[in-house]
Amino acid sequence: MKLTPTDAITTLFLGLFMTIQCDRSSAQAFDLAAATQNLAPRTYLKAAIYTGNFLLVTGKDPDGKPTGIAPDLAKALGARLGVNVELIPFATQNEVIEATASSDCDIGLVGADPARAENVIFTTAYVEIEATYMVTNKSPYQNATELDSESVRIGAKDKSAYELWLSRNLKHAKLIKTKTVDEAIALLNKNELDAVAGLRPGLIEDLSKASDGQLLNGRFMAVQQAIATRKANPQAAVFLQQFIEEAKSSGLISRIIKEHQVSGLTIPN
């Protein structure tokens, strides 16, 4: 029988962690039971998935559930806990945070940011995505670090992780928030913006929408894709951090990325 990519990933994950578990003490095994109770009190894991990131959610299965890197990582976590996983798709990252903070969902896979951390705890990143700027060919700027100057107008999708970062860190440039990246590009085409902020892989695909666009070298930040759980559940947060560290060191994250043939992601140390 030929395994699907998801089946193959789950099989790999279980094999890796069966080896790890063989070396663990009974006290640590109890920790796993406690983590399962904390993370999956319904006896299954409800995972909130942000569907707007085309790198991490690449499609839907026959039942309409999201597929891709983020869904596979949630399924791997369920395999680690020994429970089934229900994937709950959300169109916005704020909805993911709200569902996770309220316990409507047990975990949320989303970009980490201090502005989103009031009621949830994030793991460290399992992947990073570089954020840079699209400008016109007439722009005097060459590098993404050069734009924080007086009179520079930067467009960014409202509530995106990179917009939240720019809102905190820009000192001189004017930040103009838009509903979509396409809206920001339209403003760039009308000379109403000097730059459009975005994830580099997405901006590469969107270059054709700009009348004379180019991407700047370098980055102004990297979006940290992580797993969140509600802040009132610190034991679960400790386990999730351990899970992310093991998933990176074991090669699981690399394998998932390879299976879905996604480029533009970096696995942080």
Secondary structure, 3 states (H helix, E strand, C coil): CCCCHHHHHHHHHHHHHHHHHHCCCHHHHHHHHHHHHHHCCCCEEEEEEECCCCCCCCEECCCCCEECHHHHHHHHHHHHHCCEEEEEEECCHHHHHHHHHCCCCCEEEEEECHHHCCCEEECCCCEEEEEEEEEECCCCCCEHHHCCCCCCEEEEECCCHHHHHHHHHCCCCEEEEECCHHHHHHHHHCCCCCEEEEEHHHHHHHHHHCCCEEECECCCEEEEEEEEEECCCHHHHHHHHHHHHHHHHCCHHHHHHHHHCCCCCECCC
